[in-house]
Amino acid sequence: MADYTVHHQVMPTWALVAAIVGLFCLPVFNLLFLLIRVDRVSGYVEVVVSHHQFSHRTTIPVTNPMVVQTVYNQMYYVEMLANQA
């Protein structure tokens, strides 16, 4: 299993709009909206399952960090079941 996710910070659109609109209403406080940042996660997790000569590879898109943790938990659970068999 390989994790190909990217974490980056972006300014939300609503903060930019609020800064522009606030320029006409409250010129001093509108610059505070430009300091707002939101964490974004993008990418995918690649899962590979192989047995002897057969192999299957799939990619799972990631939109938040919980998806990555869920995929890891599911893979560990499946490995545990496979080891018990």
Backbone bond lengths (Angstrom), bond angles and torsions (degrees), N, CA, C in turn:
res aa  C-N    CA-C-N  psi(-1)  N-CA   C-N-CA  omega(-1)  CA-C   N-CA-C  phi
1 M - - - 1.438 - - 1.532 107.29 -
2 A 1.328 115.34 135.44 1.461 121.31 -179.26 1.524 109.57 -128.59
3 D 1.311 115.27 139.82 1.457 122.16 -177.18 1.529 108.62 -105.54
4 Y 1.321 116.92 111.60 1.464 122.48 179.74 1.532 110.30 -114.16
5 T 1.323 115.95 53.83 1.457 120.00 -179.63 1.520 110.13 -102.76
6 V 1.324 114.97 153.99 1.461 122.26 179.46 1.527 107.69 -127.11
7 H 1.327 115.61 129.61 1.459 121.58 176.63 1.528 107.96 -105.44
8 H 1.323 116.95 128.11 1.453 120.24 176.86 1.527 110.32 -146.43
9 Q 1.328 115.49 158.87 1.458 121.41 179.94 1.517 109.06 -107.14
10 V 1.325 115.75 135.65 1.460 121.59 179.20 1.520 109.69 -132.40
11 M 1.314 115.54 158.35 1.460 120.70 174.37 1.519 107.80 -88.01
12 P 1.341 117.84 125.89 1.460 119.22 179.82 1.529 111.22 -67.60
13 T 1.314 115.61 152.42 1.459 121.37 -178.46 1.514 111.70 -61.98
14 W 1.343 116.56 -38.89 1.454 119.36 -178.26 1.530 111.25 -63.70
15 A 1.341 118.15 -30.97 1.460 120.32 179.18 1.524 110.94 -70.15
16 L 1.313 117.01 -38.29 1.463 120.66 177.68 1.526 110.88 -66.86
17 V 1.328 116.83 -43.10 1.467 120.80 178.09 1.525 110.03 -63.59
18 A 1.336 117.52 -42.31 1.463 120.64 179.36 1.529 111.37 -64.34
19 A 1.327 117.72 -35.57 1.466 120.61 178.14 1.523 110.85 -67.49
20 I 1.329 117.27 -39.79 1.467 120.63 -179.86 1.525 110.65 -70.04
21 V 1.329 117.32 -44.49 1.467 120.75 178.93 1.523 110.13 -66.90
22 G 1.324 116.79 -39.44 1.456 121.15 179.46 1.512 113.78 -66.76
23 L 1.317 116.95 -17.59 1.470 120.95 177.97 1.517 110.88 -59.78
24 F 1.326 116.98 -32.94 1.454 121.07 -178.31 1.534 112.24 -89.92
25 C 1.338 117.55 -25.08 1.475 120.68 -177.02 1.532 111.95 -93.82
26 L 1.325 116.36 -60.38 1.467 122.16 -178.29 1.531 108.65 -127.78
27 P 1.314 117.84 87.18 1.462 119.73 -173.48 1.525 114.47 -64.11
28 V 1.324 119.21 -21.68 1.462 120.33 -177.94 1.527 111.31 -80.02
29 F 1.328 117.50 -41.80 1.454 121.30 -173.80 1.527 114.02 -87.48
30 N 1.300 118.61 -12.19 1.464 119.29 -176.34 1.521 112.17 -68.23
31 L 1.322 118.44 -24.22 1.465 120.15 179.64 1.525 112.35 -69.98
32 L 1.317 117.19 -20.43 1.465 120.00 177.09 1.529 111.66 -65.55
33 F 1.314 117.03 -28.48 1.467 120.11 177.73 1.527 111.55 -65.96
34 L 1.321 116.91 -26.15 1.465 119.89 -179.92 1.529 112.25 -74.62
35 L 1.319 117.75 -12.70 1.463 121.27 178.80 1.531 112.62 -86.26
36 I 1.313 117.97 -10.41 1.471 121.62 -176.57 1.526 109.73 -73.58
37 R 1.323 115.83 130.18 1.463 122.61 178.00 1.522 109.24 -129.48
38 V 1.311 116.19 147.96 1.468 122.89 178.57 1.525 107.74 -126.03
39 D 1.332 116.35 134.58 1.462 120.59 177.01 1.518 109.69 -78.19
40 R 1.314 116.24 133.11 1.467 122.32 176.90 1.521 109.15 -124.22
41 V 1.314 115.73 142.94 1.461 122.12 177.60 1.518 107.43 -121.97
42 S 1.325 116.08 132.04 1.460 120.33 176.92 1.520 108.24 -141.63
43 G 1.299 115.66 163.13 1.456 121.03 179.95 1.513 111.59 125.59
44 Y 1.329 115.21 -152.93 1.458 119.89 -177.87 1.525 110.64 -155.41
45 V 1.328 114.40 161.71 1.457 122.52 173.31 1.515 107.00 -112.55
46 E 1.310 116.40 129.08 1.460 121.11 -179.15 1.529 108.94 -101.07
47 V 1.320 115.93 128.48 1.465 122.25 -179.95 1.519 107.99 -117.42
48 V 1.333 115.58 129.07 1.464 121.55 179.45 1.520 108.31 -121.85
49 V 1.325 115.77 128.24 1.465 122.30 176.79 1.517 107.03 -121.46
50 S 1.333 116.08 128.46 1.471 118.76 -179.49 1.525 109.34 -138.80
51 H 1.322 114.24 149.62 1.454 122.04 177.37 1.516 106.99 -149.73
52 H 1.304 115.99 114.36 1.462 123.82 -176.82 1.530 109.86 53.58
53 Q 1.315 117.59 -112.86 1.468 120.46 -175.51 1.527 113.30 -93.61
54 F 1.318 117.72 -7.21 1.459 120.82 -178.64 1.521 110.25 -98.49
55 S 1.323 114.54 144.74 1.456 119.80 179.42 1.523 109.23 -147.97
56 H 1.333 115.63 143.23 1.465 120.81 177.24 1.524 108.42 -133.62
57 R 1.318 116.42 133.33 1.452 122.41 -178.90 1.529 108.80 -125.93
58 T 1.327 116.23 134.13 1.461 120.51 178.36 1.525 109.44 -140.18
59 T 1.315 115.49 155.32 1.458 120.92 177.19 1.526 108.57 -118.23
60 I 1.315 114.95 137.72 1.464 121.39 -179.49 1.519 107.71 -115.94
61 P 1.338 118.05 119.37 1.462 119.81 -178.40 1.527 111.33 -67.49
62 V 1.329 115.26 145.48 1.458 121.48 -177.41 1.525 109.13 -118.56
63 T 1.336 115.84 128.49 1.461 120.67 177.19 1.524 112.13 -118.91
64 N 1.341 117.31 -14.47 1.462 121.10 175.26 1.521 108.74 -152.51
65 P 1.332 117.85 162.67 1.469 120.52 -176.17 1.529 113.99 -63.80
66 M 1.310 118.27 -24.79 1.457 120.47 -179.68 1.528 112.23 -66.76
67 V 1.314 117.69 -28.36 1.471 120.74 178.24 1.526 109.73 -64.47
68 V 1.326 116.89 -41.93 1.468 120.82 179.71 1.527 109.80 -62.15
69 Q 1.317 116.93 -46.65 1.463 120.70 -179.74 1.525 111.03 -64.06
70 T 1.324 117.81 -38.54 1.467 121.10 178.77 1.524 111.05 -63.92
71 V 1.318 117.70 -42.69 1.471 121.16 179.40 1.520 110.07 -64.04
72 Y 1.338 117.42 -43.73 1.462 120.03 177.83 1.533 110.95 -60.94
73 N 1.318 117.64 -44.25 1.464 120.43 179.09 1.523 111.83 -62.14
74 Q 1.319 117.15 -41.33 1.464 120.42 179.01 1.522 111.38 -66.06
75 M 1.324 117.09 -38.52 1.470 119.73 179.41 1.527 110.88 -67.15
76 Y 1.328 117.35 -42.05 1.463 119.52 178.09 1.529 111.00 -63.72
77 Y 1.314 117.45 -37.52 1.463 121.51 178.43 1.530 110.48 -64.72
78 V 1.329 117.04 -44.64 1.474 120.55 179.81 1.514 110.43 -65.73
79 E 1.338 117.77 -39.25 1.467 119.82 176.94 1.524 111.37 -63.02
80 M 1.334 116.86 -39.27 1.449 120.67 178.36 1.535 110.46 -62.96
81 L 1.347 117.01 -44.16 1.464 120.01 178.11 1.523 111.58 -64.17
82 A 1.320 117.32 -38.33 1.456 120.60 -179.49 1.519 111.12 -67.87
83 N 1.334 117.82 -35.87 1.463 121.08 179.06 1.522 111.94 -71.29
84 Q 1.329 117.78 -27.50 1.462 120.82 178.48 1.515 111.97 -76.38
85 A 1.317 117.96 -23.27 1.472 120.98 -176.52 1.506 111.76 -77.11
